[in-house]
Amino acid sequence: MSIKNWIQNERPREKLLSKGASALSDAELLAILLRVGIKGKTAIDLARDLLTTSGGLRQLLESEQNILCQHSGIGIAKYAQIQAALELARRHLYQNLSYKDALHNSTETKKYLITRLRHKQQEIFACLFLNKHNQILGYEEISYGTIDCSIVHPREVIKKALSYNATTIIFAHNHPSGMTTPSTADKQLTTRLIKSLALVDIKVFDHIIVGEGEVFSFAEHKLI
């Protein structure tokens, strides 16, 4: 049966408008993004199939284009719609955070960094640049590495920080392995960057490692 023939308050879009987005299941929300199904399946049927075969919502949303487009009913257009929705969510988090004191809203800062780095398959070193009021001036990915290593040159970090006229920096990088325990190299790099940035009067507030289900904060563990 087509969704058009469902009782009106059971249709995903109408349900969202009457009860709010939080009242919808993952499949119903995804069906709104997909808009239409395929022959013999409604958009919700297609959404449920995608969630099941992908292993869940997160795995589906983080799938590469070539993987997701292997599913029946998913082409480049639907992949683009999903990616656009994800990027809107990231930008919403960023804009909310940019109006606040990032140093005193650590939970939101971590959430934003998770959305940026958790799904990456290679190690990436990034920075959040802050002004004297601890408001975010920008986010930059500085270095890209292999699955377990990225090379970070202090001069690149300093150059970016000066371009933003930043007074404080929060470092972040991901561990594709999923573990968040800092390595000896992570600790040495942090120390080297802190010393280099001190020469231009820029403070380092934290270094956050993003893993599978959690993050590690150098500041919270008194490593900075």
C-alpha positions in Angstrom: 0.0 0.0 0.0 1.3 3.4 -0.9 2.0 5.9 1.9 -0.6 8.2 0.3 -3.3 5.6 1.3 -2.2 5.5 4.9 -4.3 7.2 7.6 -3.1 10.8 7.5 -1.6 11.0 11.1 0.4 7.9 10.4 2.2 9.3 7.4 5.8 10.3 8.4 5.6 13.9 7.1 2.2 14.6 8.6 3.2 12.9 11.9 6.2 15.1 12.1 4.2 18.2 11.6 1.6 17.3 14.2 3.7 15.6 16.8 7.3 16.9 16.2 10.3 15.2 14.8 11.2 13.4 18.0 8.0 11.4 17.7 9.3 9.6 14.6 11.3 6.5 14.4 14.6 6.3 12.6 12.9 4.7 9.6 10.2 7.3 9.5 12.8 10.2 9.6 14.9 8.5 6.9 11.7 7.9 4.8 11.1 11.7 4.7 14.6 12.2 3.4 14.2 9.5 0.8 10.8 10.9 -0.2 9.8 8.0 -2.5 10.3 4.2 -2.4 10.7 1.7 -5.2 8.4 -0.7 -6.9 6.8 -2.9 -4.3 8.2 -0.9 -1.4 7.2 2.4 0.3 9.8 4.9 1.4 9.5 3.5 4.9 10.0 -0.1 3.7 13.1 1.1 1.9 14.3 3.0 5.0 13.8 -0.1 7.2 15.7 -2.3 4.7 18.6 0.2 4.6 18.8 0.4 8.4 18.8 -3.4 8.7 21.4 -4.1 6.0 23.6 -1.3 7.1 23.6 -2.3 10.7 21.9 0.8 12.1 21.4 4.5 11.6 25.0 5.6 12.3 26.5 3.0 10.0 24.1 4.0 7.2 24.8 7.7 7.6 28.5 7.2 7.6 28.6 4.9 4.6 30.7 5.9 1.6 28.9 6.7 -1.6 30.0 3.5 -3.4 28.7 1.4 -0.5 25.4 3.1 0.1 24.6 3.3 -3.6 24.8 -0.5 -3.8 21.5 -0.7 -2.0 18.4 -1.1 -4.2 16.6 2.2 -4.5 19.6 4.4 -3.5 21.2 6.4 -6.2 23.4 9.5 -6.3 20.5 11.8 -5.6 19.3 10.1 -2.5 23.0 9.8 -1.2 23.3 13.5 -1.8 20.1 14.2 0.2 21.4 12.2 3.2 24.8 13.9 3.1 23.1 17.4 2.9 21.1 16.6 6.0 24.2 15.5 7.9 26.1 18.6 6.9 23.1 20.8 8.0 23.2 19.0 11.4 27.0 19.7 11.7 26.6 23.4 10.8 23.7 23.7 13.3 25.9 22.4 16.1 28.8 24.6 15.0 26.7 27.8 14.9 25.1 27.0 18.3 28.6 26.6 19.7 30.1 29.6 18.0 27.8 31.9 20.1 28.9 30.4 23.4 32.0 30.1 25.6 33.5 26.9 24.2 35.6 26.3 27.2 32.6 26.2 29.5 30.4 24.2 27.1 32.8 21.2 26.8 29.9 18.7 26.2 28.7 20.6 23.0 32.3 21.1 21.9 32.9 17.3 22.1 29.7 16.6 20.3 30.7 18.8 17.4 34.2 17.2 17.2 32.6 13.8 17.2 30.4 14.7 14.2 33.5 15.9 12.4 36.0 13.1 13.2 34.5 9.9 14.5 33.6 8.4 11.1 36.9 9.2 9.4 38.9 6.1 8.3 42.3 7.9 8.5 43.8 9.8 11.3 43.1 13.6 11.1 44.5 16.3 13.3 42.2 19.4 13.6 42.0 22.6 15.5 39.3 24.8 16.9 40.5 28.4 17.0 39.1 30.7 19.7 39.1 34.4 20.4 39.8 36.1 23.8 36.1 35.5 24.8 36.5 31.7 24.1 34.2 31.9 21.1 35.0 29.8 18.1 36.5 31.6 15.2 36.9 28.5 13.0 37.6 24.8 12.6 40.4 23.6 10.4 41.7 20.1 9.6 45.5 20.6 9.6 46.9 17.2 8.8 45.8 13.9 7.2 47.5 10.6 7.9 47.2 6.9 7.5 44.9 4.7 9.6 47.0 5.2 12.7 49.3 8.2 12.1 49.2 11.8 11.1 52.1 14.2 10.8 51.6 17.6 12.3 54.1 20.5 11.7 53.9 23.3 14.4 54.4 25.9 11.7 51.2 24.9 10.0 49.2 25.2 13.3 50.9 28.6 14.1 50.2 29.9 10.6 46.5 29.0 10.8 46.2 30.4 14.3 47.6 33.7 13.3 45.4 33.9 10.3 42.4 33.7 12.6 44.0 36.0 15.2 43.3 33.3 17.7 44.3 33.5 21.4 43.4 30.0 22.3 43.3 26.6 20.5 41.6 23.3 21.1 43.4 20.4 19.4 41.5 17.3 18.2 42.3 14.2 16.4 40.6 10.8 15.8 41.8 7.3 16.5 40.3 5.1 13.7 40.9 2.1 15.9 38.2 3.4 18.2 40.4 3.5 21.3 40.9 6.9 22.9 43.9 6.3 25.1 46.6 8.8 24.1 49.9 7.3 22.7 53.3 8.5 23.7 53.5 10.2 20.3 50.2 12.0 21.1 51.6 13.3 24.3 54.9 14.4 22.8 53.2 16.2 19.9 50.9 18.1 22.4 53.9 19.2 24.4 55.8 20.3 21.3 52.8 22.3 20.0 52.2 24.0 23.4 55.8 25.2 23.5 55.7 26.4 19.9 52.4 28.3 20.3 53.6 29.9 23.5 56.2 31.7 21.5 53.5 33.6 19.8 51.4 34.0 22.9 48.7 31.5 22.0 47.4 29.1 24.7 46.3 25.5 24.2 43.2 24.7 26.3 42.7 21.0 25.4 43.6 18.2 23.1 40.6 15.9 22.5 40.9 12.4 21.0 37.8 11.1 19.3 37.2 7.4 19.4 34.4 5.0 18.7 32.0 5.8 21.5 33.8 8.3 23.7 36.4 11.0 23.7 39.5 11.6 25.8 40.3 15.1 27.1 43.9 16.0 27.9 42.7 18.8 30.1 40.3 16.7 32.1 43.1 14.1 32.7 45.4 17.0 33.8 47.8 16.3 30.9 47.7 20.0 29.9 
